[in-house]
Amino acid sequence: MKLWVKIVLFAVLVIVITAICVGLHKFNLKHPDTAKAKPDFVVAATVLQKEFEDNEGTASSKYINKILEVTGTIASVTPADSTHLNIALKTGNDMSSVICSFQNITDPSKYKTGEEITLRGECSGFLLDVLLKNCSIVVKRK
């Protein structure tokens, strides 16, 4: 076999092994514990949604993949499945809300529509709604 073929095959092998290692590393990453994490931003749900609505590009670069502490009024509580729960916060816009995704909520009935709540989560983007994942309750006010 010619030398240049061996070099190309070796380079391809190195690239494939590197891609597999990076993929395995990304797959096994732990989600940040938002209950203990220091928030990058503390913001009201209405302000957060308004920033994304006014300039999605700027808000995306500012908030996406950051830990946010958001305060707002509960618009709805929806079980996603047996272990996941979504809480939507009012934003003053009937077409948009801040949707917070929780894992392992044992009693979703304690969260009522109309209550003010503060939570912390990782911003994952904007699709008419601002999406927060891996959320945890910070303060529940009555």
MODELLER restraints for C-alpha pairs under 7 A, 6 or more apart:
rsr = mdl.restraints
at = mdl.atoms
rsr.add(forms.Gaussian(group=physical.xy_distance, feature=features.Distance(at['CA:34:A'], at['CA:120:A']), mean=6.04, stdev=0.5))
rsr.add(forms.Gaussian(group=physical.xy_distance, feature=features.Distance(at['CA:34:A'], at['CA:121:A']), mean=5.83, stdev=0.5))
rsr.add(forms.Gaussian(group=physical.xy_distance, feature=features.Distance(at['CA:34:A'], at['CA:134:A']), mean=6.83, stdev=0.5))
rsr.add(forms.Gaussian(group=physical.xy_distance, feature=features.Distance(at['CA:34:A'], at['CA:135:A']), mean=6.39, stdev=0.5))
rsr.add(forms.Gaussian(group=physical.xy_distance, feature=features.Distance(at['CA:34:A'], at['CA:136:A']), mean=6.17, stdev=0.5))
rsr.add(forms.Gaussian(group=physical.xy_distance, feature=features.Distance(at['CA:35:A'], at['CA:120:A']), mean=6.86, stdev=0.5))
rsr.add(forms.Gaussian(group=physical.xy_distance, feature=features.Distance(at['CA:35:A'], at['CA:136:A']), mean=5.46, stdev=0.5))
rsr.add(forms.Gaussian(group=physical.xy_distance, feature=features.Distance(at['CA:39:A'], at['CA:67:A']), mean=4.87, stdev=0.5))
rsr.add(forms.Gaussian(group=physical.xy_distance, feature=features.Distance(at['CA:39:A'], at['CA:68:A']), mean=5.24, stdev=0.5))
rsr.add(forms.Gaussian(group=physical.xy_distance, feature=features.Distance(at['CA:39:A'], at['CA:69:A']), mean=5.86, stdev=0.5))
rsr.add(forms.Gaussian(group=physical.xy_distance, feature=features.Distance(at['CA:40:A'], at['CA:66:A']), mean=6.09, stdev=0.5))
rsr.add(forms.Gaussian(group=physical.xy_distance, feature=features.Distance(at['CA:40:A'], at['CA:67:A']), mean=5.28, stdev=0.5))
rsr.add(forms.Gaussian(group=physical.xy_distance, feature=features.Distance(at['CA:40:A'], at['CA:68:A']), mean=5.91, stdev=0.5))
rsr.add(forms.Gaussian(group=physical.xy_distance, feature=features.Distance(at['CA:41:A'], at['CA:67:A']), mean=6.82, stdev=0.5))
rsr.add(forms.Gaussian(group=physical.xy_distance, feature=features.Distance(at['CA:41:A'], at['CA:68:A']), mean=4.99, stdev=0.5))
rsr.add(forms.Gaussian(group=physical.xy_distance, feature=features.Distance(at['CA:41:A'], at['CA:69:A']), mean=6.24, stdev=0.5))
rsr.add(forms.Gaussian(group=physical.xy_distance, feature=features.Distance(at['CA:42:A'], at['CA:68:A']), mean=5.90, stdev=0.5))
rsr.add(forms.Gaussian(group=physical.xy_distance, feature=features.Distance(at['CA:42:A'], at['CA:69:A']), mean=4.65, stdev=0.5))
rsr.add(forms.Gaussian(group=physical.xy_distance, feature=features.Distance(at['CA:42:A'], at['CA:70:A']), mean=6.07, stdev=0.5))
rsr.add(forms.Gaussian(group=physical.xy_distance, feature=features.Distance(at['CA:43:A'], at['CA:69:A']), mean=6.25, stdev=0.5))
rsr.add(forms.Gaussian(group=physical.xy_distance, feature=features.Distance(at['CA:43:A'], at['CA:70:A']), mean=5.14, stdev=0.5))
rsr.add(forms.Gaussian(group=physical.xy_distance, feature=features.Distance(at['CA:43:A'], at['CA:71:A']), mean=6.68, stdev=0.5))
rsr.add(forms.Gaussian(group=physical.xy_distance, feature=features.Distance(at['CA:44:A'], at['CA:70:A']), mean=5.29, stdev=0.5))
rsr.add(forms.Gaussian(group=physical.xy_distance, feature=features.Distance(at['CA:44:A'], at['CA:71:A']), mean=4.82, stdev=0.5))
rsr.add(forms.Gaussian(group=physical.xy_distance, feature=features.Distance(at['CA:44:A'], at['CA:72:A']), mean=6.09, stdev=0.5))
rsr.add(forms.Gaussian(group=physical.xy_distance, feature=features.Distance(at['CA:45:A'], at['CA:70:A']), mean=5.78, stdev=0.5))
rsr.add(forms.Gaussian(group=physical.xy_distance, feature=features.Distance(at['CA:45:A'], at['CA:71:A']), mean=5.80, stdev=0.5))
rsr.add(forms.Gaussian(group=physical.xy_distance, feature=features.Distance(at['CA:45:A'], at['CA:72:A']), mean=5.25, stdev=0.5))
rsr.add(forms.Gaussian(group=physical.xy_distance, feature=features.Distance(at['CA:45:A'], at['CA:89:A']), mean=6.66, stdev=0.5))
rsr.add(forms.Gaussian(group=physical.xy_distance, feature=features.Distance(at['CA:45:A'], at['CA:91:A']), mean=5.73, stdev=0.5))
rsr.add(forms.Gaussian(group=physical.xy_distance, feature=features.Distance(at['CA:45:A'], at['CA:98:A']), mean=6.36, stdev=0.5))
rsr.add(forms.Gaussian(group=physical.xy_distance, feature=features.Distance(at['CA:46:A'], at['CA:91:A']), mean=4.17, stdev=0.5))
rsr.add(forms.Gaussian(group=physical.xy_distance, feature=features.Distance(at['CA:46:A'], at['CA:92:A']), mean=6.37, stdev=0.5))
rsr.add(forms.Gaussian(group=physical.xy_distance, feature=features.Distance(at['CA:49:A'], at['CA:91:A']), mean=6.44, stdev=0.5))
rsr.add(forms.Gaussian(group=physical.xy_distance, feature=features.Distance(at['CA:49:A'], at['CA:97:A']), mean=6.95, stdev=0.5))
rsr.add(forms.Gaussian(group=physical.xy_distance, feature=features.Distance(at['CA:49:A'], at['CA:98:A']), mean=6.89, stdev=0.5))
rsr.add(forms.Gaussian(group=physical.xy_distance, feature=features.Distance(at['CA:49:A'], at['CA:130:A']), mean=6.32, stdev=0.5))
rsr.add(forms.Gaussian(group=physical.xy_distance, feature=features.Distance(at['CA:51:A'], at['CA:59:A']), mean=5.94, stdev=0.5))
rsr.add(forms.Gaussian(group=physical.xy_distance, feature=features.Distance(at['CA:52:A'], at['CA:59:A']), mean=5.28, stdev=0.5))
rsr.add(forms.Gaussian(group=physical.xy_distance, feature=features.Distance(at['CA:60:A'], at['CA:125:A']), mean=6.70, stdev=0.5))
rsr.add(forms.Gaussian(group=physical.xy_distance, feature=features.Distance(at['CA:63:A'], at['CA:123:A']), mean=6.21, stdev=0.5))
rsr.add(forms.Gaussian(group=physical.xy_distance, feature=features.Distance(at['CA:64:A'], at['CA:123:A']), mean=4.92, stdev=0.5))
rsr.add(forms.Gaussian(group=physical.xy_distance, feature=features.Distance(at['CA:64:A'], at['CA:124:A']), mean=5.37, stdev=0.5))
rsr.add(forms.Gaussian(group=physical.xy_distance, feature=features.Distance(at['CA:64:A'], at['CA:125:A']), mean=5.84, stdev=0.5))
rsr.add(forms.Gaussian(group=physical.xy_distance, feature=features.Distance(at['CA:65:A'], at['CA:122:A']), mean=5.85, stdev=0.5))
rsr.add(forms.Gaussian(group=physical.xy_distance, feature=features.Distance(at['CA:65:A'], at['CA:123:A']), mean=5.38, stdev=0.5))
rsr.add(forms.Gaussian(group=physical.xy_distance, feature=features.Distance(at['CA:65:A'], at['CA:124:A']), mean=5.96, stdev=0.5))
rsr.add(forms.Gaussian(group=physical.xy_distance, feature=features.Distance(at['CA:66:A'], at['CA:122:A']), mean=5.52, stdev=0.5))
rsr.add(forms.Gaussian(group=physical.xy_distance, feature=features.Distance(at['CA:66:A'], at['CA:123:A']), mean=5.83, stdev=0.5))
rsr.add(forms.Gaussian(group=physical.xy_distance, feature=features.Distance(at['CA:67:A'], at['CA:120:A']), mean=6.81, stdev=0.5))
rsr.add(forms.Gaussian(group=physical.xy_distance, feature=features.Distance(at['CA:67:A'], at['CA:121:A']), mean=5.49, stdev=0.5))
rsr.add(forms.Gaussian(group=physical.xy_distance, feature=features.Distance(at['CA:67:A'], at['CA:122:A']), mean=4.50, stdev=0.5))
rsr.add(forms.Gaussian(group=physical.xy_distance, feature=features.Distance(at['CA:67:A'], at['CA:123:A']), mean=6.52, stdev=0.5))
rsr.add(forms.Gaussian(group=physical.xy_distance, feature=features.Distance(at['CA:68:A'], at['CA:120:A']), mean=5.52, stdev=0.5))
rsr.add(forms.Gaussian(group=physical.xy_distance, feature=features.Distance(at['CA:68:A'], at['CA:121:A']), mean=5.53, stdev=0.5))
rsr.add(forms.Gaussian(group=physical.xy_distance, feature=features.Distance(at['CA:68:A'], at['CA:122:A']), mean=6.13, stdev=0.5))
rsr.add(forms.Gaussian(group=physical.xy_distance, feature=features.Distance(at['CA:68:A'], at['CA:123:A']), mean=6.76, stdev=0.5))
rsr.add(forms.Gaussian(group=physical.xy_distance, feature=features.Distance(at['CA:69:A'], at['CA:118:A']), mean=6.87, stdev=0.5))
rsr.add(forms.Gaussian(group=physical.xy_distance, feature=features.Distance(at['CA:69:A'], at['CA:119:A']), mean=5.59, stdev=0.5))
rsr.add(forms.Gaussian(group=physical.xy_distance, feature=features.Distance(at['CA:69:A'], at['CA:120:A']), mean=4.28, stdev=0.5))
rsr.add(forms.Gaussian(group=physical.xy_distance, feature=features.Distance(at['CA:69:A'], at['CA:121:A']), mean=6.68, stdev=0.5))
rsr.add(forms.Gaussian(group=physical.xy_distance, feature=features.Distance(at['CA:70:A'], at['CA:118:A']), mean=5.58, stdev=0.5))
rsr.add(forms.Gaussian(group=physical.xy_distance, feature=features.Distance(at['CA:70:A'], at['CA:119:A']), mean=5.47, stdev=0.5))
rsr.add(forms.Gaussian(group=physical.xy_distance, feature=features.Distance(at['CA:70:A'], at['CA:120:A']), mean=6.19, stdev=0.5))
rsr.add(forms.Gaussian(group=physical.xy_distance, feature=features.Distance(at['CA:71:A'], at['CA:117:A']), mean=5.66, stdev=0.5))
rsr.add(forms.Gaussian(group=physical.xy_distance, feature=features.Distance(at['CA:71:A'], at['CA:118:A']), mean=4.23, stdev=0.5))
rsr.add(forms.Gaussian(group=physical.xy_distance, feature=features.Distance(at['CA:71:A'], at['CA:119:A']), mean=6.52, stdev=0.5))
rsr.add(forms.Gaussian(group=physical.xy_distance, feature=features.Distance(at['CA:72:A'], at['CA:89:A']), mean=5.62, stdev=0.5))
rsr.add(forms.Gaussian(group=physical.xy_distance, feature=features.Distance(at['CA:72:A'], at['CA:90:A']), mean=6.48, stdev=0.5))
rsr.add(forms.Gaussian(group=physical.xy_distance, feature=features.Distance(at['CA:72:A'], at['CA:116:A']), mean=5.47, stdev=0.5))
rsr.add(forms.Gaussian(group=physical.xy_distance, feature=features.Distance(at['CA:72:A'], at['CA:117:A']), mean=5.65, stdev=0.5))
rsr.add(forms.Gaussian(group=physical.xy_distance, feature=features.Distance(at['CA:72:A'], at['CA:118:A']), mean=6.58, stdev=0.5))
rsr.add(forms.Gaussian(group=physical.xy_distance, feature=features.Distance(at['CA:73:A'], at['CA:89:A']), mean=5.37, stdev=0.5))
rsr.add(forms.Gaussian(group=physical.xy_distance, feature=features.Distance(at['CA:73:A'], at['CA:90:A']), mean=5.56, stdev=0.5))
rsr.add(forms.Gaussian(group=physical.xy_distance, feature=features.Distance(at['CA:73:A'], at['CA:114:A']), mean=5.63, stdev=0.5))
rsr.add(forms.Gaussian(group=physical.xy_distance, feature=features.Distance(at['CA:73:A'], at['CA:115:A']), mean=5.45, stdev=0.5))
rsr.add(forms.Gaussian(group=physical.xy_distance, feature=features.Distance(at['CA:73:A'], at['CA:116:A']), mean=4.24, stdev=0.5))
rsr.add(forms.Gaussian(group=physical.xy_distance, feature=features.Distance(at['CA:73:A'], at['CA:117:A']), mean=6.16, stdev=0.5))
rsr.add(forms.Gaussian(group=physical.xy_distance, feature=features.Distance(at['CA:74:A'], at['CA:87:A']), mean=6.81, stdev=0.5))
rsr.add(forms.Gaussian(group=physical.xy_distance, feature=features.Distance(at['CA:74:A'], at['CA:88:A']), mean=5.95, stdev=0.5))
rsr.add(forms.Gaussian(group=physical.xy_distance, feature=features.Distance(at['CA:74:A'], at['CA:89:A']), mean=4.60, stdev=0.5))
rsr.add(forms.Gaussian(group=physical.xy_distance, feature=features.Distance(at['CA:74:A'], at['CA:90:A']), mean=6.20, stdev=0.5))
rsr.add(forms.Gaussian(group=physical.xy_distance, feature=features.Distance(at['CA:74:A'], at['CA:112:A']), mean=6.95, stdev=0.5))
rsr.add(forms.Gaussian(group=physical.xy_distance, feature=features.Distance(at['CA:74:A'], at['CA:113:A']), mean=4.96, stdev=0.5))
rsr.add(forms.Gaussian(group=physical.xy_distance, feature=features.Distance(at['CA:74:A'], at['CA:114:A']), mean=5.18, stdev=0.5))
rsr.add(forms.Gaussian(group=physical.xy_distance, feature=features.Distance(at['CA:74:A'], at['CA:115:A']), mean=5.56, stdev=0.5))
rsr.add(forms.Gaussian(group=physical.xy_distance, feature=features.Distance(at['CA:74:A'], at['CA:116:A']), mean=6.24, stdev=0.5))
rsr.add(forms.Gaussian(group=physical.xy_distance, feature=features.Distance(at['CA:74:A'], at['CA:117:A']), mean=6.99, stdev=0.5))
rsr.add(forms.Gaussian(group=physical.xy_distance, feature=features.Distance(at['CA:75:A'], at['CA:88:A']), mean=5.35, stdev=0.5))
rsr.add(forms.Gaussian(group=physical.xy_distance, feature=features.Distance(at['CA:75:A'], at['CA:89:A']), mean=5.08, stdev=0.5))
rsr.add(forms.Gaussian(group=physical.xy_distance, feature=features.Distance(at['CA:75:A'], at['CA:90:A']), mean=5.23, stdev=0.5))
rsr.add(forms.Gaussian(group=physical.xy_distance, feature=features.Distance(at['CA:75:A'], at['CA:113:A']), mean=5.40, stdev=0.5))
rsr.add(forms.Gaussian(group=physical.xy_distance, feature=features.Distance(at['CA:75:A'], at['CA:114:A']), mean=6.33, stdev=0.5))
rsr.add(forms.Gaussian(group=physical.xy_distance, feature=features.Distance(at['CA:76:A'], at['CA:87:A']), mean=5.82, stdev=0.5))
rsr.add(forms.Gaussian(group=physical.xy_distance, feature=features.Distance(at['CA:76:A'], at['CA:88:A']), mean=5.20, stdev=0.5))
rsr.add(forms.Gaussian(group=physical.xy_distance, feature=features.Distance(at['CA:76:A'], at['CA:113:A']), mean=5.61, stdev=0.5))
rsr.add(forms.Gaussian(group=physical.xy_distance, feature=features.Distance(at['CA:77:A'], at['CA:86:A']), mean=5.93, stdev=0.5))
rsr.add(forms.Gaussian(group=physical.xy_distance, feature=features.Distance(at['CA:77:A'], at['CA:87:A']), mean=4.62, stdev=0.5))
rsr.add(forms.Gaussian(group=physical.xy_distance, feature=features.Distance(at['CA:77:A'], at['CA:88:A']), mean=6.50, stdev=0.5))
rsr.add(forms.Gaussian(group=physical.xy_distance, feature=features.Distance(at['CA:78:A'], at['CA:85:A']), mean=5.88, stdev=0.5))
rsr.add(forms.Gaussian(group=physical.xy_distance, feature=features.Distance(at['CA:78:A'], at['CA:86:A']), mean=5.13, stdev=0.5))
rsr.add(forms.Gaussian(group=physical.xy_distance, feature=features.Distance(at['CA:78:A'], at['CA:87:A']), mean=6.34, stdev=0.5))
rsr.add(forms.Gaussian(group=physical.xy_distance, feature=features.Distance(at['CA:79:A'], at['CA:85:A']), mean=4.35, stdev=0.5))
rsr.add(forms.Gaussian(group=physical.xy_distance, feature=features.Distance(at['CA:79:A'], at['CA:86:A']), mean=6.05, stdev=0.5))
rsr.add(forms.Gaussian(group=physical.xy_distance, feature=features.Distance(at['CA:80:A'], at['CA:86:A']), mean=6.36, stdev=0.5))
rsr.add(forms.Gaussian(group=physical.xy_distance, feature=features.Distance(at['CA:83:A'], at['CA:103:A']), mean=5.89, stdev=0.5))
rsr.add(forms.Gaussian(group=physical.xy_distance, feature=features.Distance(at['CA:83:A'], at['CA:104:A']), mean=4.95, stdev=0.5))
rsr.add(forms.Gaussian(group=physical.xy_distance, feature=features.Distance(at['CA:83:A'], at['CA:105:A']), mean=6.55, stdev=0.5))
rsr.add(forms.Gaussian(group=physical.xy_distance, feature=features.Distance(at['CA:84:A'], at['CA:102:A']), mean=5.57, stdev=0.5))
rsr.add(forms.Gaussian(group=physical.xy_distance, feature=features.Distance(at['CA:84:A'], at['CA:103:A']), mean=4.60, stdev=0.5))
rsr.add(forms.Gaussian(group=physical.xy_distance, feature=features.Distance(at['CA:84:A'], at['CA:104:A']), mean=6.00, stdev=0.5))
rsr.add(forms.Gaussian(group=physical.xy_distance, feature=features.Distance(at['CA:84:A'], at['CA:105:A']), mean=6.70, stdev=0.5))
rsr.add(forms.Gaussian(group=physical.xy_distance, feature=features.Distance(at['CA:85:A'], at['CA:101:A']), mean=5.86, stdev=0.5))
rsr.add(forms.Gaussian(group=physical.xy_distance, feature=features.Distance(at['CA:85:A'], at['CA:102:A']), mean=5.08, stdev=0.5))
rsr.add(forms.Gaussian(group=physical.xy_distance, feature=features.Distance(at['CA:85:A'], at['CA:103:A']), mean=6.50, stdev=0.5))
rsr.add(forms.Gaussian(group=physical.xy_distance, feature=features.Distance(at['CA:85:A'], at['CA:105:A']), mean=6.67, stdev=0.5))
rsr.add(forms.Gaussian(group=physical.xy_distance, feature=features.Distance(at['CA:86:A'], at['CA:99:A']), mean=6.44, stdev=0.5))
rsr.add(forms.Gaussian(group=physical.xy_distance, feature=features.Distance(at['CA:86:A'], at['CA:100:A']), mean=5.45, stdev=0.5))
rsr.add(forms.Gaussian(group=physical.xy_distance, feature=features.Distance(at['CA:86:A'], at['CA:101:A']), mean=4.56, stdev=0.5))
rsr.add(forms.Gaussian(group=physical.xy_distance, feature=features.Distance(at['CA:86:A'], at['CA:102:A']), mean=6.14, stdev=0.5))
rsr.add(forms.Gaussian(group=physical.xy_distance, feature=features.Distance(at['CA:87:A'], at['CA:99:A']), mean=5.77, stdev=0.5))
rsr.add(forms.Gaussian(group=physical.xy_distance, feature=features.Distance(at['CA:87:A'], at['CA:100:A']), mean=5.15, stdev=0.5))
rsr.add(forms.Gaussian(group=physical.xy_distance, feature=features.Distance(at['CA:87:A'], at['CA:101:A']), mean=6.63, stdev=0.5))
rsr.add(forms.Gaussian(group=physical.xy_distance, feature=features.Distance(at['CA:88:A'], at['CA:97:A']), mean=6.12, stdev=0.5))
rsr.add(forms.Gaussian(group=physical.xy_distance, feature=features.Distance(at['CA:88:A'], at['CA:98:A']), mean=5.49, stdev=0.5))
rsr.add(forms.Gaussian(group=physical.xy_distance, feature=features.Distance(at['CA:88:A'], at['CA:99:A']), mean=4.36, stdev=0.5))
rsr.add(forms.Gaussian(group=physical.xy_distance, feature=features.Distance(at['CA:88:A'], at['CA:100:A']), mean=6.14, stdev=0.5))
rsr.add(forms.Gaussian(group=physical.xy_distance, feature=features.Distance(at['CA:89:A'], at['CA:97:A']), mean=5.64, stdev=0.5))
rsr.add(forms.Gaussian(group=physical.xy_distance, feature=features.Distance(at['CA:89:A'], at['CA:98:A']), mean=5.06, stdev=0.5))
rsr.add(forms.Gaussian(group=physical.xy_distance, feature=features.Distance(at['CA:89:A'], at['CA:99:A']), mean=6.42, stdev=0.5))
rsr.add(forms.Gaussian(group=physical.xy_distance, feature=features.Distance(at['CA:90:A'], at['CA:97:A']), mean=5.46, stdev=0.5))
rsr.add(forms.Gaussian(group=physical.xy_distance, feature=features.Distance(at['CA:90:A'], at['CA:98:A']), mean=6.94, stdev=0.5))
rsr.add(forms.Gaussian(group=physical.xy_distance, feature=features.Distance(at['CA:91:A'], at['CA:97:A']), mean=5.38, stdev=0.5))
rsr.add(forms.Gaussian(group=physical.xy_distance, feature=features.Distance(at['CA:96:A'], at['CA:128:A']), mean=5.50, stdev=0.5))
rsr.add(forms.Gaussian(group=physical.xy_distance, feature=features.Distance(at['CA:96:A'], at['CA:129:A']), mean=4.89, stdev=0.5))
rsr.add(forms.Gaussian(group=physical.xy_distance, feature=features.Distance(at['CA:97:A'], at['CA:129:A']), mean=4.97, stdev=0.5))
rsr.add(forms.Gaussian(group=physical.xy_distance, feature=features.Distance(at['CA:97:A'], at['CA:130:A']), mean=6.42, stdev=0.5))
rsr.add(forms.Gaussian(group=physical.xy_distance, feature=features.Distance(at['CA:98:A'], at['CA:129:A']), mean=5.57, stdev=0.5))
rsr.add(forms.Gaussian(group=physical.xy_distance, feature=features.Distance(at['CA:98:A'], at['CA:130:A']), mean=4.64, stdev=0.5))
rsr.add(forms.Gaussian(group=physical.xy_distance, feature=features.Distance(at['CA:98:A'], at['CA:131:A']), mean=6.02, stdev=0.5))
rsr.add(forms.Gaussian(group=physical.xy_distance, feature=features.Distance(at['CA:99:A'], at['CA:129:A']), mean=6.57, stdev=0.5))
rsr.add(forms.Gaussian(group=physical.xy_distance, feature=features.Distance(at['CA:99:A'], at['CA:130:A']), mean=6.11, stdev=0.5))
rsr.add(forms.Gaussian(group=physical.xy_distance, feature=features.Distance(at['CA:99:A'], at['CA:131:A']), mean=5.07, stdev=0.5))
rsr.add(forms.Gaussian(group=physical.xy_distance, feature=features.Distance(at['CA:99:A'], at['CA:132:A']), mean=6.11, stdev=0.5))
rsr.add(forms.Gaussian(group=physical.xy_distance, feature=features.Distance(at['CA:100:A'], at['CA:131:A']), mean=6.21, stdev=0.5))
rsr.add(forms.Gaussian(group=physical.xy_distance, feature=features.Distance(at['CA:100:A'], at['CA:132:A']), mean=4.72, stdev=0.5))
rsr.add(forms.Gaussian(group=physical.xy_distance, feature=features.Distance(at['CA:100:A'], at['CA:133:A']), mean=6.00, stdev=0.5))
rsr.add(forms.Gaussian(group=physical.xy_distance, feature=features.Distance(at['CA:100:A'], at['CA:135:A']), mean=6.21, stdev=0.5))
rsr.add(forms.Gaussian(group=physical.xy_distance, feature=features.Distance(at['CA:101:A'], at['CA:132:A']), mean=6.13, stdev=0.5))
rsr.add(forms.Gaussian(group=physical.xy_distance, feature=features.Distance(at['CA:101:A'], at['CA:133:A']), mean=4.85, stdev=0.5))
rsr.add(forms.Gaussian(group=physical.xy_distance, feature=features.Distance(at['CA:101:A'], at['CA:134:A']), mean=6.08, stdev=0.5))
rsr.add(forms.Gaussian(group=physical.xy_distance, feature=features.Distance(at['CA:101:A'], at['CA:135:A']), mean=5.83, stdev=0.5))
rsr.add(forms.Gaussian(group=physical.xy_distance, feature=features.Distance(at['CA:102:A'], at['CA:133:A']), mean=6.81, stdev=0.5))
rsr.add(forms.Gaussian(group=physical.xy_distance, feature=features.Distance(at['CA:102:A'], at['CA:134:A']), mean=5.59, stdev=0.5))
rsr.add(forms.Gaussian(group=physical.xy_distance, feature=features.Distance(at['CA:102:A'], at['CA:135:A']), mean=5.03, stdev=0.5))
rsr.add(forms.Gaussian(group=physical.xy_distance, feature=features.Distance(at['CA:102:A'], at['CA:136:A']), mean=6.68, stdev=0.5))
rsr.add(forms.Gaussian(group=physical.xy_distance, feature=features.Distance(at['CA:103:A'], at['CA:134:A']), mean=6.69, stdev=0.5))
rsr.add(forms.Gaussian(group=physical.xy_distance, feature=features.Distance(at['CA:115:A'], at['CA:142:A']), mean=6.54, stdev=0.5))
rsr.add(forms.Gaussian(group=physical.xy_distance, feature=features.Distance(at['CA:116:A'], at['CA:140:A']), mean=6.96, stdev=0.5))
rsr.add(forms.Gaussian(group=physical.xy_distance, feature=features.Distance(at['CA:116:A'], at['CA:141:A']), mean=5.79, stdev=0.5))
rsr.add(forms.Gaussian(group=physical.xy_distance, feature=features.Distance(at['CA:117:A'], at['CA:139:A']), mean=6.16, stdev=0.5))
rsr.add(forms.Gaussian(group=physical.xy_distance, feature=features.Distance(at['CA:117:A'], at['CA:140:A']), mean=4.88, stdev=0.5))
rsr.add(forms.Gaussian(group=physical.xy_distance, feature=features.Distance(at['CA:117:A'], at['CA:141:A']), mean=5.90, stdev=0.5))
rsr.add(forms.Gaussian(group=physical.xy_distance, feature=features.Distance(at['CA:118:A'], at['CA:137:A']), mean=6.34, stdev=0.5))
rsr.add(forms.Gaussian(group=physical.xy_distance, feature=features.Distance(at['CA:118:A'], at['CA:138:A']), mean=5.45, stdev=0.5))
rsr.add(forms.Gaussian(group=physical.xy_distance, feature=features.Distance(at['CA:118:A'], at['CA:139:A']), mean=5.01, stdev=0.5))
rsr.add(forms.Gaussian(group=physical.xy_distance, feature=features.Distance(at['CA:118:A'], at['CA:140:A']), mean=6.27, stdev=0.5))
rsr.add(forms.Gaussian(group=physical.xy_distance, feature=features.Distance(at['CA:119:A'], at['CA:135:A']), mean=6.67, stdev=0.5))
rsr.add(forms.Gaussian(group=physical.xy_distance, feature=features.Distance(at['CA:119:A'], at['CA:136:A']), mean=5.65, stdev=0.5))
rsr.add(forms.Gaussian(group=physical.xy_distance, feature=features.Distance(at['CA:119:A'], at['CA:137:A']), mean=4.39, stdev=0.5))
rsr.add(forms.Gaussian(group=physical.xy_distance, feature=features.Distance(at['CA:119:A'], at['CA:138:A']), mean=4.80, stdev=0.5))
rsr.add(forms.Gaussian(group=physical.xy_distance, feature=features.Distance(at['CA:119:A'], at['CA:139:A']), mean=6.73, stdev=0.5))
rsr.add(forms.Gaussian(group=physical.xy_distance, feature=features.Distance(at['CA:120:A'], at['CA:135:A']), mean=5.39, stdev=0.5))
rsr.add(forms.Gaussian(group=physical.xy_distance, feature=features.Distance(at['CA:120:A'], at['CA:136:A']), mean=5.39, stdev=0.5))
rsr.add(forms.Gaussian(group=physical.xy_distance, feature=features.Distance(at['CA:120:A'], at['CA:137:A']), mean=6.40, stdev=0.5))
rsr.add(forms.Gaussian(group=physical.xy_distance, feature=features.Distance(at['CA:120:A'], at['CA:138:A']), mean=6.42, stdev=0.5))
rsr.add(forms.Gaussian(group=physical.xy_distance, feature=features.Distance(at['CA:121:A'], at['CA:132:A']), mean=5.40, stdev=0.5))
rsr.add(forms.Gaussian(group=physical.xy_distance, feature=features.Distance(at['CA:121:A'], at['CA:133:A']), mean=5.59, stdev=0.5))
rsr.add(forms.Gaussian(group=physical.xy_distance, feature=features.Distance(at['CA:121:A'], at['CA:134:A']), mean=5.52, stdev=0.5))
rsr.add(forms.Gaussian(group=physical.xy_distance, feature=features.Distance(at['CA:121:A'], at['CA:135:A']), mean=4.07, stdev=0.5))
rsr.add(forms.Gaussian(group=physical.xy_distance, feature=features.Distance(at['CA:121:A'], at['CA:136:A']), mean=6.48, stdev=0.5))
rsr.add(forms.Gaussian(group=physical.xy_distance, feature=features.Distance(at['CA:122:A'], at['CA:132:A']), mean=5.23, stdev=0.5))
rsr.add(forms.Gaussian(group=physical.xy_distance, feature=features.Distance(at['CA:122:A'], at['CA:133:A']), mean=5.25, stdev=0.5))
rsr.add(forms.Gaussian(group=physical.xy_distance, feature=features.Distance(at['CA:122:A'], at['CA:134:A']), mean=6.32, stdev=0.5))
rsr.add(forms.Gaussian(group=physical.xy_distance, feature=features.Distance(at['CA:122:A'], at['CA:135:A']), mean=6.98, stdev=0.5))
rsr.add(forms.Gaussian(group=physical.xy_distance, feature=features.Distance(at['CA:123:A'], at['CA:131:A']), mean=5.91, stdev=0.5))
rsr.add(forms.Gaussian(group=physical.xy_distance, feature=features.Distance(at['CA:123:A'], at['CA:132:A']), mean=4.43, stdev=0.5))
rsr.add(forms.Gaussian(group=physical.xy_distance, feature=features.Distance(at['CA:123:A'], at['CA:133:A']), mean=6.44, stdev=0.5))
rsr.add(forms.Gaussian(group=physical.xy_distance, feature=features.Distance(at['CA:124:A'], at['CA:131:A']), mean=5.53, stdev=0.5))
rsr.add(forms.Gaussian(group=physical.xy_distance, feature=features.Distance(at['CA:124:A'], at['CA:132:A']), mean=5.70, stdev=0.5))
rsr.add(forms.Gaussian(group=physical.xy_distance, feature=features.Distance(at['CA:124:A'], at['CA:133:A']), mean=6.64, stdev=0.5))
rsr.add(forms.Gaussian(group=physical.xy_distance, feature=features.Distance(at['CA:125:A'], at['CA:131:A']), mean=5.46, stdev=0.5))
